[in-house]
Amino acid sequence: MLQKIIQNINEWLEDRIRHLIRPLSPDGRVILIVTMLVLFSGLSIYMTVSSIYNFGKDKGRKMEIERIETLKLESEQEGRDSINYQLQLNEFEYGRTEFE
């Protein structure tokens, strides 16, 4: 199905191009082909050189390194930790018995 659609579009384009080029003389066709070749080659070279020139440009400005700051959660949770809170309430002393 998709191949038929692509084939029909290809045939339609080919017919349109032949219809446009048919009135030209053989020398006119050669001049048209050479002109298109030079035009598209120049455009291709320009795009290649432009992309190489701009490759990596402004990356130093975009990549900014910031210092790591301490987390605010650490200072807020020091007294709120449930294990530390229980230890502060009970004040267990390990290794000793209650009878000493």
Residue, then its C-alpha position, 0 to 999 in steps of 0.5 A: m500500500l505504502q509502496k504504491i503511494i510512493q511509486n505514484i508520487n515518484e511517477w507524478l514528479e518524474d512526469r512534471i519534471r520531464h514536462l518542464i524540461r522537454p521544451l529545452s534544447p540539449d545545450g539548455r538541459v546541460i546548462l540547467i544541470v550544471t547550474m543546479l549542480v553548482l548551486f546545490s554543491g555550494l549550498s552543501i559546502y556552506m552548510t557543512v562549513s557552517s555546522i563545523y564552525n558553530f560546533g562547540k561554540d558557546k558551550g563554555r558559556k552554557m556550562e556553568i559549574e556551581r558549588i554544591e551547597t549543604l542540604k537544608l534537610e540535614s540541619e532541620q532533621e538533626g533533632r527530629d530523627s526518631i532514633n536519636y530522639q528515643l536515645q535522648l529520652n531513654e539514655f541507654e547505656y549498653g554493656r551495663t545492667e540495671f542491678e549494678 
